[in-house]
Amino acid sequence: MRLVRETKAGAVYWNRRYEPQVRARDAELKRRLLADGVEAKSFNSALLNEPHTISNKQGKPFQVFTPYWRHCTAQAFLEPVAYDLKALALLAPPEEPAGLAVADLGLLPVIPWDAGFAAEWKPGEAGAWVRLNHFLNTGTVHRYDEQRNLPDVTGTSGLSPHLHWGEIGPRQVAAAVRSLGKETGTDPASNGARVYMSEIGWREFAYHLLYHFEHTPERPLRPDFERFPWAEDVDGAKLRAWQRGQTGYPIVDAGMRQLWATGWMHNRVRMIVASFLVKHLRLPWQMGASWFWDTLVDADLASNTLGWQWSAGCGADSAPYFRIFAPVTQGERFDGAGRYVRRWVPELAKLPDKFLHAPWTAPESLREFAGVRLGLVAEGGNYPRPMVDHAIAREEALAAFKALRGDVVERDA
């Protein structure tokens, strides 16, 4: 309001956001502007379809992704829309408002823990378009369905931070995917492109749920999970080991170290590390969501909430709690050559592929040759033993779920 007075602005326009606290803030801002005789308008730039425009046949919000996305794809958002903007001449304010230089805000850390970010990210609209064009022009989009689960290759667009910060919009992405086919003669509806657009759809679905179920960042969508028997972590040692990539399971540790170094983690690995926290360690999903919120460059309240509730089995369209991600199996399946683990867990780099994802199974002589010493640093080790046994942790997780829900079908992932 002070800025409006300083600039003598007659109107304030902004693009909408959908987090509960931001919606409340913007509603109050609009009320105060209108009361002062200032024009106030907000617009959609962040979503293909706004949450309040989508409902099922009963007029209620969707809670399952497939029918939600089928309904959305029947809308007109995939067709690029041309706008003829006849803007009035913009006048400079009579006096320049008081402000600060960005450097004066002191945003960068004193200890350069963020040193790895610059090599990975170029913030801003220009950086967003560089990533999108690379994704489209190299044909990665058409291989997306095959490569998106492989953390050692650049098989995804890497646009999630740019989408979160509003540096590019999903309508621009959708239009660019469609235009690619016209320019190159390739199929804009290739399986890779369809799968990629469905991932944009999951982002939409996350906002749909957050908008209609405002309590979900703190509490499960499925109320029965309020009673789930989480394990204790009195001194926080389990959580710290997970956060620092010291669980003893290489694929989990690689993901957590990538997150700390770059502020980002491959989506397949996000599912693995999340499953490990809530099902192997049986720690509340809110702890994981909080850590991701603090460390991800694409930390998005809607997507973060959806992802963690999906992993915990307590949200909409969730993975069943009894679907246990076996970290060794996941590592072998999606990082078979070990390039991802070797990059982020270099102390295991010399182990053969056969033992890389389960180093404790390697013969002691081979571990010694590879320079792998299992155990804590205080014990003279350089890589921890598994902090839990997968089979035991799995049975305990299933027992906890049975106590809540009754008998279930048991299966690993």
C-alpha positions as CSV (number, residue, x, y, z in Angstrom):
1,M,0.0,0.0,0.0
2,R,2.9,2.3,0.7
3,L,4.4,1.6,-2.8
4,V,1.0,2.4,-4.3
5,R,1.0,5.8,-2.6
6,E,4.7,6.5,-3.4
7,T,4.1,5.8,-7.1
8,K,0.6,7.2,-7.3
9,A,-0.4,4.0,-9.1
10,G,-4.0,3.7,-10.3
11,A,-4.0,-0.1,-10.7
12,V,-2.3,-3.1,-9.3
13,Y,-2.1,-6.4,-11.3
14,W,-0.6,-9.6,-10.3
15,N,-0.5,-13.3,-11.1
16,R,-2.4,-15.6,-8.8
17,R,-0.9,-18.2,-6.4
18,Y,-2.8,-20.9,-4.6
19,E,-1.2,-21.6,-1.3
20,P,-3.8,-21.1,1.5
21,Q,-1.8,-18.3,3.3
22,V,-1.1,-16.5,0.0
23,R,-4.7,-16.7,-1.1
24,A,-5.8,-15.1,2.2
25,R,-3.1,-12.4,1.9
26,D,-4.1,-11.5,-1.7
27,A,-7.8,-11.4,-0.8
28,E,-7.0,-8.9,1.9
29,L,-4.8,-6.9,-0.4
30,K,-7.4,-6.8,-3.1
31,R,-10.0,-5.6,-0.5
32,R,-7.8,-2.8,0.7
33,L,-6.9,-1.7,-2.8
34,L,-10.5,-1.5,-3.9
35,A,-11.4,0.3,-0.7
36,D,-8.8,3.0,-1.6
37,G,-10.2,3.3,-5.1
38,V,-7.3,1.5,-6.8
39,E,-8.1,-1.0,-9.5
40,A,-7.0,-4.5,-8.5
41,K,-6.9,-7.5,-10.8
42,S,-5.2,-10.9,-10.6
43,F,-4.6,-13.4,-13.4
44,N,-3.7,-17.0,-14.0
45,S,-0.1,-17.7,-15.2
46,A,0.9,-20.7,-13.1
47,L,-1.5,-23.4,-14.2
48,L,-3.2,-24.9,-17.2
49,N,-6.5,-25.0,-15.4
50,E,-7.2,-23.2,-12.2
51,P,-8.5,-25.4,-9.3
52,H,-11.9,-23.8,-9.0
53,T,-12.7,-24.5,-12.6
54,I,-12.3,-28.3,-12.5
55,S,-14.7,-30.6,-10.7
56,N,-16.1,-34.1,-11.2
57,K,-19.7,-35.0,-12.3
58,Q,-20.9,-34.5,-8.7
59,G,-19.4,-31.0,-8.6
60,K,-16.7,-32.1,-6.2
61,P,-12.9,-32.0,-6.4
62,F,-11.2,-35.0,-7.9
63,Q,-9.1,-37.3,-5.7
64,V,-7.8,-39.7,-8.3
65,F,-5.3,-38.5,-10.9
66,T,-6.4,-40.5,-14.0
67,P,-10.0,-39.2,-14.3
68,Y,-8.8,-35.8,-13.2
69,W,-6.2,-35.6,-16.1
70,R,-8.7,-37.1,-18.6
71,H,-11.1,-34.3,-17.7
72,C,-8.4,-31.7,-18.0
73,T,-7.1,-32.9,-21.4
74,A,-10.6,-32.5,-22.8
75,Q,-10.3,-28.8,-22.1
76,A,-8.9,-26.3,-24.6
77,F,-5.6,-25.4,-22.8
78,L,-3.4,-27.4,-25.2
79,E,-4.3,-25.0,-28.0
80,P,-2.0,-22.0,-28.0
81,V,-4.0,-18.8,-27.6
82,A,-3.0,-15.5,-29.2
83,Y,-3.7,-12.3,-27.3
84,D,-3.8,-8.8,-28.8
85,L,-2.7,-6.6,-26.0
86,K,-3.3,-2.9,-26.5
87,A,-1.7,-1.6,-23.4
88,L,-2.0,2.1,-22.4
89,A,1.2,4.1,-22.2
90,L,2.9,3.3,-18.9
91,L,4.0,6.4,-17.0
92,A,7.0,6.5,-14.7
93,P,6.2,7.5,-11.1
94,P,6.9,11.1,-10.3
95,E,9.6,10.0,-7.9
96,E,11.6,6.8,-7.8
97,P,10.5,4.6,-4.8
98,A,13.0,4.0,-2.0
99,G,14.6,0.6,-2.4
100,L,17.7,-1.6,-1.9
101,A,20.1,-3.1,-4.3
102,V,19.8,-6.9,-4.3
103,A,23.4,-7.2,-2.9
104,D,22.4,-5.1,0.1
105,L,19.8,-7.8,1.1
106,G,22.6,-10.2,2.1
107,L,20.8,-13.2,0.7
108,L,23.9,-15.4,0.0
109,P,25.2,-17.6,2.8
110,V,28.5,-16.6,4.5
111,I,29.6,-20.2,4.4
112,P,29.4,-21.1,0.7
113,W,27.3,-24.3,1.1
114,D,25.5,-23.3,-2.1
115,A,28.7,-23.5,-4.3
116,G,27.2,-26.4,-6.3
117,F,24.1,-24.6,-7.2
118,A,25.7,-22.2,-9.8
119,A,26.9,-25.1,-11.9
120,E,23.4,-26.6,-12.1
121,W,21.1,-23.6,-12.3
122,K,20.7,-20.4,-14.2
123,P,17.8,-18.6,-12.5
124,G,15.4,-16.4,-14.6
125,E,13.4,-16.6,-17.7
126,A,16.4,-16.9,-20.0
127,G,17.6,-20.0,-18.0
128,A,14.1,-21.5,-18.2
129,W,14.0,-21.2,-22.0
130,V,17.5,-22.6,-22.4
131,R,16.3,-25.7,-20.5
132,L,13.0,-26.0,-22.4
133,N,14.7,-25.6,-25.8
134,H,17.4,-28.2,-25.0
135,F,14.7,-30.6,-23.8
136,L,12.7,-30.2,-27.0
137,N,15.4,-29.7,-29.6
138,T,17.6,-32.6,-28.6
139,G,14.6,-35.0,-28.8
140,T,14.8,-35.7,-25.1
141,V,11.0,-35.1,-24.9
142,H,10.4,-38.0,-27.2
143,R,12.5,-40.3,-25.1
144,Y,11.0,-39.1,-21.8
145,D,8.9,-42.1,-21.2
146,E,12.0,-44.3,-21.5
147,Q,14.6,-42.2,-19.7
148,R,12.7,-40.3,-17.0
149,N,13.4,-43.0,-14.4
150,L,17.2,-43.1,-15.0
151,P,18.9,-40.7,-12.6
152,D,22.3,-40.9,-14.4
153,V,21.1,-39.4,-17.7
154,T,19.5,-36.0,-18.5
155,G,16.1,-37.5,-19.3
156,T,13.9,-34.8,-17.8
157,S,13.3,-31.2,-18.6
158,G,14.7,-29.7,-15.3
159,L,12.0,-27.1,-15.5
160,S,10.4,-27.6,-12.0
161,P,12.3,-24.7,-10.4
162,H,11.5,-22.3,-13.2
163,L,7.8,-23.3,-13.1
164,H,7.7,-22.8,-9.3
165,W,9.3,-19.4,-9.4
166,G,7.1,-18.2,-12.3
167,E,10.0,-17.9,-14.8
168,I,8.1,-19.9,-17.3
169,G,4.4,-21.0,-17.4
170,P,2.9,-24.4,-18.2
171,R,0.9,-23.0,-21.0
172,Q,4.1,-21.9,-22.7
173,V,5.5,-25.4,-22.2
174,A,2.4,-27.0,-23.6
175,A,2.5,-24.7,-26.6
176,A,6.2,-25.3,-27.2
177,V,5.7,-29.1,-27.1
178,R,2.9,-28.8,-29.7
179,S,4.9,-26.4,-31.9
180,L,7.8,-28.8,-32.0
181,G,5.9,-31.3,-34.0
182,K,5.0,-28.7,-36.6
183,E,8.5,-27.4,-37.0
184,T,10.3,-30.7,-37.1
185,G,7.7,-33.0,-38.6
186,T,7.8,-35.2,-35.5
187,D,4.8,-36.4,-33.6
188,P,3.9,-33.8,-30.9
189,A,1.7,-36.5,-29.4
190,S,4.6,-39.1,-29.2
191,N,4.4,-41.3,-26.2
192,G,7.3,-39.4,-24.6
193,A,5.5,-36.1,-25.1
194,R,2.3,-37.5,-23.7
195,V,4.0,-38.9,-20.6
196,Y,5.8,-35.6,-20.1
197,M,2.5,-33.6,-20.3
198,S,1.0,-36.0,-17.8
199,E,3.8,-35.0,-15.4
200,I,2.7,-31.4,-15.9
201,G,-0.7,-32.8,-15.1
202,W,0.5,-34.2,-11.8
203,R,1.7,-30.7,-10.9
204,E,-1.8,-29.4,-11.8
205,F,-3.4,-32.2,-9.7
206,A,-1.2,-31.2,-6.7
207,Y,-2.6,-27.6,-6.9
208,H,-6.1,-29.0,-7.3
209,L,-5.7,-30.9,-4.0
210,L,-4.0,-28.1,-2.1
211,Y,-6.7,-25.6,-3.2
212,H,-9.6,-27.9,-2.1
213,F,-7.9,-29.5,1.0
214,E,-6.0,-26.7,2.6
215,H,-5.1,-28.8,5.7
216,T,-2.9,-31.3,3.7
217,P,0.5,-29.6,4.1
218,E,0.3,-30.5,7.8
219,R,-2.2,-33.3,8.0
220,P,-3.0,-36.4,5.9
221,L,-5.9,-36.2,3.4
222,R,-7.0,-39.6,4.7
223,P,-8.0,-39.0,8.3
224,D,-7.4,-42.6,9.4
225,F,-3.7,-41.9,9.0
226,E,-3.8,-39.4,11.9
227,R,-3.5,-42.5,14.1
228,F,-0.6,-44.1,12.3
229,P,1.9,-45.6,14.7
230,W,5.1,-43.8,13.7
231,A,8.4,-44.9,15.2
232,E,10.3,-42.8,17.7
233,D,13.5,-41.0,17.0
234,V,14.2,-39.5,20.4
235,D,17.6,-37.9,19.6
236,G,16.9,-37.3,15.9
237,A,19.8,-39.7,14.9
238,K,17.7,-41.5,12.3
239,L,16.5,-38.3,10.6
240,R,20.0,-36.8,10.6
241,A,21.5,-40.0,9.0
242,W,18.8,-39.8,6.2
243,Q,19.3,-36.0,5.7
244,R,23.1,-36.4,5.4
245,G,23.0,-39.4,3.0
246,Q,24.4,-41.8,5.6
247,T,21.8,-44.5,5.7
248,G,24.0,-47.3,4.3
249,Y,21.8,-47.7,1.2
250,P,23.8,-46.2,-1.7
251,I,20.8,-45.1,-3.9
252,V,19.2,-43.4,-0.9
253,D,22.5,-41.7,0.1
254,A,23.2,-40.6,-3.5
255,G,19.9,-38.9,-3.7
256,M,20.2,-37.1,-0.4
257,R,23.7,-35.9,-1.3
258,Q,22.6,-34.7,-4.7
259,L,19.9,-32.7,-3.0
260,W,22.3,-31.1,-0.6
261,A,24.8,-30.2,-3.2
262,T,22.5,-29.0,-6.0
263,G,19.2,-28.2,-4.4
264,W,17.5,-30.8,-6.6
265,M,16.9,-34.5,-6.8
266,H,15.8,-36.8,-9.6
267,N,12.1,-37.7,-9.3
268,R,12.6,-41.5,-9.2
269,V,15.1,-41.0,-6.4
270,R,12.7,-38.7,-4.6
271,M,10.3,-41.6,-4.4
272,I,13.0,-44.0,-3.2
273,V,14.3,-41.7,-0.4
274,A,10.7,-40.8,0.6
275,S,9.7,-44.4,0.8
276,F,12.8,-45.2,2.9
277,L,12.0,-42.4,5.4
278,V,8.3,-43.3,6.0
279,K,8.5,-47.1,5.5
280,H,12.0,-48.3,6.5
281,L,12.5,-45.7,9.3
282,R,8.8,-45.2,9.9
283,L,9.3,-41.5,10.5
284,P,6.4,-39.1,9.8
285,W,6.1,-37.8,6.3
286,Q,6.0,-34.3,7.6
287,M,9.6,-34.5,8.6
288,G,10.6,-35.4,5.0
289,A,8.4,-32.7,3.6
290,S,10.0,-30.1,5.9
291,W,13.5,-31.1,4.8
292,F,12.6,-31.0,1.1
293,W,11.0,-27.6,1.7
294,D,14.3,-26.3,3.2
295,T,16.6,-27.8,0.6
296,L,14.9,-28.0,-2.8
297,V,15.2,-25.2,-5.4
298,D,11.8,-26.2,-6.7
299,A,10.3,-26.5,-3.2
300,D,6.6,-26.1,-4.1
301,L,4.0,-26.5,-1.4
302,A,1.5,-28.3,-3.6
303,S,3.8,-30.7,-5.3
304,N,5.8,-31.3,-2.1
305,T,2.7,-32.2,-0.2
306,L,1.3,-34.4,-2.9
307,G,4.6,-36.3,-3.3
308,W,5.1,-37.0,0.4
309,Q,1.5,-38.0,1.0
310,W,1.7,-40.2,-2.1
311,S,4.8,-41.9,-0.6
312,A,3.3,-42.3,2.8
313,G,0.1,-43.7,1.4
314,C,-2.1,-41.2,3.2
315,G,-3.1,-38.8,0.3
316,A,-5.1,-38.8,-2.9
317,D,-4.3,-41.5,-5.4
318,S,-1.5,-42.6,-3.2
319,A,0.9,-45.5,-3.5
320,P,-0.5,-48.1,-1.0
321,Y,1.4,-48.1,2.2
322,F,2.2,-51.8,1.7
323,R,4.0,-51.0,-1.5
324,I,7.6,-51.0,-0.1
325,F,10.4,-49.6,-2.3
326,A,13.3,-52.0,-1.8
327,P,16.3,-49.6,-2.1
328,V,18.8,-52.3,-3.4
329,T,16.3,-53.5,-6.1
330,Q,15.5,-49.9,-7.1
331,G,19.2,-49.0,-7.4
332,E,19.9,-52.1,-9.5
333,R,16.9,-51.5,-11.7
334,F,17.4,-47.8,-12.4
335,D,21.1,-47.3,-11.9
336,G,22.4,-50.6,-13.1
337,A,25.8,-49.3,-14.3
338,G,26.2,-47.4,-11.1
339,R,27.0,-44.0,-12.6
340,Y,24.6,-42.1,-10.4
341,V,25.8,-43.7,-7.1
342,R,29.5,-43.4,-8.1
343,R,29.1,-39.7,-8.7
344,W,27.4,-38.9,-5.4
345,V,28.9,-41.6,-3.2
346,P,32.5,-41.6,-4.4
347,E,33.7,-43.8,-1.5
348,L,32.0,-46.7,-3.2
349,A,33.2,-45.9,-6.7
350,K,35.7,-48.8,-7.0
351,L,33.2,-51.5,-6.1
352,P,32.0,-53.7,-9.0
353,D,28.5,-53.1,-10.2
354,K,27.4,-56.4,-8.7
355,F,28.0,-55.1,-5.2
356,L,27.6,-51.4,-5.6
357,H,24.0,-51.2,-4.4
358,A,24.6,-53.5,-1.5
359,P,28.3,-53.1,-0.5
360,W,27.9,-55.1,2.7
361,T,27.5,-58.2,0.5
362,A,30.9,-57.8,-1.1
363,P,33.7,-60.1,0.1
364,E,35.8,-58.3,2.7
365,S,38.9,-58.7,0.5
366,L,37.1,-57.0,-2.4
367,R,35.9,-54.2,-0.1
368,E,39.5,-53.7,1.1
369,F,40.8,-53.6,-2.5
370,A,38.1,-51.0,-3.4
371,G,38.9,-48.9,-0.3
372,V,35.5,-49.4,1.3
373,R,35.5,-49.6,5.1
374,L,32.1,-50.3,6.4
375,G,31.2,-48.5,9.6
376,L,31.0,-45.0,11.1
377,V,33.9,-42.6,10.8
378,A,34.4,-42.9,14.6
379,E,34.9,-46.6,14.1
380,G,37.4,-46.1,11.3
381,G,34.9,-46.6,8.5
382,N,34.2,-44.5,5.5
383,Y,30.7,-45.7,4.6
384,P,28.0,-46.8,7.1
385,R,26.5,-50.2,7.4
386,P,22.7,-50.2,6.6
387,M,21.0,-48.5,9.4
388,V,18.1,-50.9,9.1
389,D,17.6,-54.4,7.6
390,H,15.3,-54.2,4.7
391,A,13.4,-57.4,5.4
392,I,12.9,-56.5,9.1
393,A,11.9,-52.9,8.4
394,R,9.5,-54.1,5.7
395,E,7.8,-56.5,8.2
396,E,7.5,-53.8,10.8
397,A,6.0,-51.3,8.3
398,L,3.5,-53.9,7.2
399,A,2.6,-54.7,10.8
400,A,2.1,-51.0,11.5
401,F,-0.2,-50.7,8.5
402,K,-2.1,-53.8,9.4
403,A,-2.7,-52.4,12.9
404,L,-4.3,-49.3,11.2
405,R,-6.1,-50.9,8.2
406,G,-6.4,-54.6,8.7
407,D,-5.0,-57.3,6.4
408,V,-3.3,-56.2,3.2
409,V,-1.7,-57.7,0.2
410,E,2.1,-57.7,0.6
411,R,4.4,-56.8,-2.2
412,D,7.7,-55.1,-2.8
413,A,8.5,-52.5,-5.5
